[in-house]
C-alpha cells in the first residue's frame, strides 16, 4: 500500500479509470460481436453502432487507432459480403 499522498491519489484514480475502461471495452466487444452475427437485414445498423464505438475507443486510447480502423474495415467488408449473398 502506498504511503505517499500522491501515490494514494494515483491509486484511487487508477481504480476509477480501470472500471470505466472495463465497461467501455465490454460494450465495444459486445457491439462488435452483434455486428458480426447480425442478419443481413439489420447488419447495417449493427455495423454502424459498432463503428461509432470503435471510433470513440480509438480517440480515447482504449484501443490503438489502427486497430479500431482495421476492425471497422473488416466489419464493413463482412457486412457487404453478407448483403451480396442475401
N, CA, C and O of each residue as an XYZ file, in Angstrom:
344
protein
N       0.842     -1.184      0.000
C       0.000      0.000      0.000
C       0.881      1.240      0.000
O       1.905      1.288      0.682
N       0.475      2.236     -0.767
C       1.275      3.451     -0.815
C       1.167      4.259      0.474
O       0.133      4.267      1.141
N       2.240      4.923      0.796
C       2.251      5.773      1.994
C       2.216      7.243      1.625
O       1.769      8.082      2.407
N       2.687      7.545      0.436
C       2.755      8.939     -0.001
C       1.384      9.386     -0.504
O       0.673      8.630     -1.166
N       1.036     10.607     -0.180
C      -0.286     11.132     -0.504
C      -0.586     11.084     -2.007
O      -1.679     10.693     -2.417
N       0.381     11.479     -2.811
C       0.151     11.493     -4.257
C      -0.012     10.075     -4.811
O      -0.765      9.857     -5.760
N       0.698      9.114     -4.212
C       0.578      7.729     -4.648
C      -0.799      7.171     -4.287
O      -1.368      6.381     -5.040
N      -1.329      7.579     -3.143
C      -2.687      7.163     -2.745
C      -3.708      7.712     -3.731
O      -4.643      7.015     -4.126
N      -3.521      8.962     -4.122
C      -4.427      9.583     -5.080
C      -4.346      8.861     -6.432
O      -5.368      8.598     -7.066
N      -3.137      8.550     -6.855
C      -2.948      7.818     -8.107
C      -3.681      6.478     -8.061
O      -4.283      6.059     -9.050
N      -3.627      5.828     -6.937
C      -4.290      4.536     -6.785
C      -5.804      4.686     -6.939
O      -6.456      3.874     -7.596
N      -6.356      5.741     -6.321
C      -7.803      5.994     -6.453
C      -8.170      6.283     -7.898
O      -9.163      5.768     -8.411
N      -7.361      7.114     -8.554
C      -7.637      7.465     -9.947
C      -7.579      6.235    -10.851
O      -8.426      6.055    -11.726
N      -6.576      5.400    -10.632
C      -6.407      4.202    -11.441
C      -7.601      3.275    -11.292
O      -8.064      2.682    -12.266
N      -8.094      3.155    -10.069
C      -9.248      2.285     -9.820
C     -10.466      2.760    -10.605
O     -11.169      1.949    -11.207
N     -10.720      4.062    -10.603
C     -11.868      4.624    -11.326
C     -11.688      4.449    -12.829
O     -12.619      4.043    -13.524
N     -10.496      4.752    -13.331
C     -10.244      4.650    -14.768
C     -10.322      3.209    -15.247
O     -10.822      2.944    -16.341
N      -9.836      2.284    -14.443
C      -9.889      0.874    -14.808
C     -11.332      0.414    -14.942
O     -11.676     -0.308    -15.878
N     -12.175      0.832    -14.008
C     -13.586      0.458    -14.061
C     -14.255      1.042    -15.306
O     -15.020      0.355    -15.983
N     -13.968      2.298    -15.602
C     -14.544      2.942    -16.785
C     -14.093      2.241    -18.058
O     -14.905      1.944    -18.934
N     -12.798      1.978    -18.155
C     -12.265      1.309    -19.337
C     -12.856     -0.078    -19.509
O     -13.127     -0.511    -20.629
N     -13.053     -0.772    -18.400
C     -13.580     -2.125    -18.457
C     -14.995     -2.139    -19.019
O     -15.321     -2.981    -19.856
N     -15.840     -1.212    -18.564
C     -17.216     -1.170    -19.058
C     -17.244     -0.764    -20.529
O     -18.005     -1.330    -21.313
N     -16.421      0.211    -20.907
C     -16.395      0.648    -22.304
C     -15.875     -0.457    -23.215
O     -16.409     -0.668    -24.304
N     -14.842     -1.160    -22.779
C     -14.289     -2.245    -23.586
C     -15.300     -3.373    -23.741
O     -15.417     -3.974    -24.809
N     -16.025     -3.652    -22.672
C     -17.046     -4.700    -22.720
C     -18.160     -4.324    -23.693
O     -18.599     -5.158    -24.485
N     -18.617     -3.080    -23.638
C     -19.665     -2.614    -24.549
C     -19.179     -2.673    -25.994
O     -19.934     -3.039    -26.895
N     -17.933     -2.317    -26.207
C     -17.348     -2.353    -27.547
C     -17.324     -3.777    -28.084
O     -17.740     -4.025    -29.216
N     -16.841     -4.702    -27.281
C     -16.748     -6.095    -27.719
C     -18.127     -6.675    -28.012
O     -18.302     -7.422    -28.975
N     -19.106     -6.325    -27.176
C     -20.472     -6.794    -27.398
C     -21.012     -6.265    -28.720
O     -21.626     -7.009    -29.484
N     -20.786     -4.987    -28.991
C     -21.274     -4.381    -30.232
C     -20.622     -5.032    -31.451
O     -21.288     -5.266    -32.459
N     -19.339     -5.321    -31.365
C     -18.634     -5.947    -32.487
C     -19.169     -7.359    -32.712
O     -19.363     -7.773    -33.855
N     -19.408     -8.097    -31.634
C     -19.956     -9.450    -31.771
C     -21.345     -9.422    -32.386
O     -21.672    -10.253    -33.233
N     -22.170     -8.456    -31.955
C     -23.517     -8.336    -32.523
C     -23.445     -7.991    -34.003
O     -24.236     -8.498    -34.798
N     -22.507     -7.136    -34.375
C     -22.362     -6.761    -35.779
C     -21.927     -7.954    -36.622
O     -22.374     -8.116    -37.757
N     -21.059     -8.783    -36.065
C     -20.582     -9.953    -36.809
C     -21.668    -10.997    -36.992
O     -21.734    -11.654    -38.031
N     -22.519    -11.152    -35.989
C     -23.528    -12.206    -36.042
C     -24.890    -11.708    -36.508
O     -25.850    -12.477    -36.522
N     -24.994    -10.436    -36.889
C     -26.284     -9.881    -37.295
C     -26.728    -10.450    -38.632
O     -25.909    -10.764    -39.497
N     -28.045    -10.575    -38.784
C     -28.613    -10.992    -40.063
C     -28.405     -9.868    -41.080
O     -28.267     -8.706    -40.698
N     -28.383    -10.202    -42.350
C     -28.134     -9.169    -43.366
C     -29.106     -7.987    -43.307
O     -28.744     -6.870    -43.676
N     -30.326     -8.226    -42.849
C     -31.312     -7.143    -42.804
C     -30.919     -6.051    -41.807
O     -30.966     -4.865    -42.130
N     -30.535     -6.451    -40.607
C     -30.169     -5.451    -39.594
C     -28.655     -5.281    -39.450
O     -28.180     -4.686    -38.483
N     -27.921     -5.797    -40.399
C     -26.463     -5.726    -40.350
C     -25.942     -4.290    -40.414
O     -24.994     -3.937    -39.713
N     -26.563     -3.470    -41.253
C     -26.068     -2.099    -41.443
C     -26.153     -1.303    -40.145
O     -25.217     -0.580    -39.804
N     -27.253     -1.425    -39.425
C     -27.412     -0.689    -38.170
C     -26.432     -1.184    -37.112
O     -25.867     -0.390    -36.360
N     -26.234     -2.499    -37.056
C     -25.312     -3.070    -36.072
C     -23.876     -2.647    -36.360
O     -23.118     -2.333    -35.442
N     -23.509     -2.640    -37.632
C     -22.156     -2.232    -38.014
C     -21.950     -0.754    -37.707
O     -20.885     -0.358    -37.233
N     -22.967      0.063    -37.976
C     -22.862      1.499    -37.720
C     -22.629      1.771    -36.233
O     -21.763      2.571    -35.877
N     -23.396      1.110    -35.367
C     -23.224      1.338    -33.927
C     -21.858      0.848    -33.447
O     -21.240      1.471    -32.583
N     -21.391     -0.261    -34.005
C     -20.060     -0.756    -33.646
C     -18.976      0.211    -34.117
O     -17.988      0.426    -33.415
N     -19.159      0.793    -35.299
C     -18.171      1.740    -35.814
C     -18.074      2.980    -34.934
O     -16.981      3.502    -34.712
N     -19.207      3.450    -34.436
C     -19.195      4.619    -33.551
C     -18.379      4.311    -32.292
O     -17.546      5.110    -31.865
N     -18.635      3.142    -31.711
C     -17.894      2.762    -30.502
C     -16.411      2.546    -30.795
O     -15.563      2.896    -29.976
N     -16.094      1.975    -31.949
C     -14.691      1.772    -32.317
C     -13.973      3.100    -32.506
O     -12.829      3.256    -32.082
N     -14.648      4.065    -33.147
C     -14.042      5.383    -33.321
C     -13.756      6.034    -31.973
O     -12.685      6.604    -31.765
N     -14.716      5.945    -31.066
C     -14.546      6.545    -29.743
C     -13.407      5.859    -28.997
O     -12.598      6.521    -28.347
N     -13.345      4.539    -29.091
C     -12.279      3.791    -28.412
C     -10.909      4.184    -28.962
O      -9.936      4.273    -28.212
N     -10.837      4.418    -30.267
C      -9.578      4.849    -30.866
C      -9.164      6.231    -30.406
O      -7.989      6.482    -30.140
N     -10.141      7.135    -30.312
C      -9.839      8.500    -29.860
C      -9.392      8.524    -28.406
O      -8.508      9.298    -28.041
N      -9.991      7.687    -27.581
C      -9.711      7.723    -26.158
C      -8.621      6.736    -25.728
O      -8.418      6.509    -24.535
N      -7.932      6.162    -26.692
C      -6.828      5.235    -26.429
C      -7.251      3.988    -25.671
O      -6.449      3.385    -24.959
N      -8.496      3.608    -25.823
C      -8.947      2.334    -25.286
C      -8.422      1.222    -26.183
O      -8.070      0.137    -25.721
N      -8.380      1.518    -27.473
C      -7.740      0.683    -28.491
C      -6.781      1.580    -29.264
O      -6.923      2.803    -29.261
N      -5.828      0.980    -29.908
C      -4.978      1.748    -30.814
C      -5.834      2.166    -32.009
O      -6.713      1.422    -32.445
N      -5.568      3.359    -32.532
C      -6.383      3.878    -33.650
C      -6.375      2.936    -34.848
O      -7.405      2.736    -35.491
N      -5.220      2.361    -35.145
C      -5.132      1.465    -36.303
C      -5.911      0.178    -36.071
O      -6.487     -0.377    -37.007
N      -5.934     -0.295    -34.845
C      -6.707     -1.492    -34.522
C      -8.190     -1.221    -34.718
O      -8.915     -2.056    -35.259
N      -8.637     -0.050    -34.278
C     -10.040      0.325    -34.453
C     -10.371      0.431    -35.937
O     -11.420     -0.047    -36.370
N      -9.504      1.042    -36.710
C      -9.734      1.199    -38.144
C      -9.760     -0.160    -38.847
O     -10.594     -0.393    -39.722
N      -8.861     -1.041    -38.468
C      -8.806     -2.372    -39.070
C     -10.078     -3.160    -38.773
O     -10.625     -3.828    -39.651
N     -10.544     -3.076    -37.526
C     -11.758     -3.782    -37.136
C     -12.964     -3.236    -37.894
O     -13.811     -4.002    -38.353
N     -13.040     -1.912    -38.025
C     -14.129     -1.290    -38.787
C     -14.111     -1.775    -40.235
O     -15.155     -2.094    -40.802
N     -12.941     -1.826    -40.817
C     -12.812     -2.258    -42.202
C     -13.278     -3.698    -42.377
O     -13.979     -4.019    -43.336
N     -12.890     -4.549    -41.456
C     -13.274     -5.957    -41.546
C     -14.773     -6.142    -41.350
O     -15.395     -6.972    -42.014
N     -15.350     -5.367    -40.436
C     -16.798     -5.442    -40.220
C     -17.548     -5.019    -41.485
O     -18.498     -5.684    -41.898
N     -17.123     -3.920    -42.092
C     -17.780     -3.420    -43.305
C     -17.648     -4.430    -44.435
O     -18.599     -4.675    -45.177
N     -16.471     -5.008    -44.558
C     -16.229     -5.984    -45.610
C     -17.128     -7.211    -45.432
O     -17.697     -7.706    -46.405
N     -17.256     -7.693    -44.217
C     -18.101     -8.855    -43.923
C     -19.573     -8.531    -44.152
O     -20.321     -9.358    -44.674
N     -19.989     -7.327    -43.762
C     -21.391     -6.926    -43.943
C     -21.719     -6.818    -45.433
O     -22.794     -7.237    -45.862
N     -20.805     -6.263    -46.218
C     -21.034     -6.154    -47.662
C     -21.107     -7.529    -48.317
O     -21.943     -7.753    -49.192
N     -20.245     -8.443    -47.905
C     -20.260     -9.793    -48.469
C     -21.569    -10.506    -48.112
O     -22.137    -11.216    -48.942
N     -22.045    -10.315    -46.880
C     -23.295    -10.949    -46.452
C     -24.484    -10.355    -47.205
O     -25.435    -11.064    -47.533
N     -24.424     -9.056    -47.473
C     -25.525     -8.405    -48.199
C     -25.577     -8.891    -49.654
O     -26.660     -9.040    -50.219
N     -24.419     -9.133    -50.252
C     -24.389     -9.609    -51.644
C     -24.945    -11.015    -51.760
O     -25.618    -11.345    -52.737
N     -24.663    -11.847    -50.759
C     -25.136    -13.231    -50.800
C     -26.628    -13.335    -50.534
O     -27.294    -14.239    -51.040
N     -27.148    -12.413    -49.743
C     -28.573    -12.489    -49.380
C     -29.484    -12.024    -50.500
O     -30.705    -12.029    -50.345
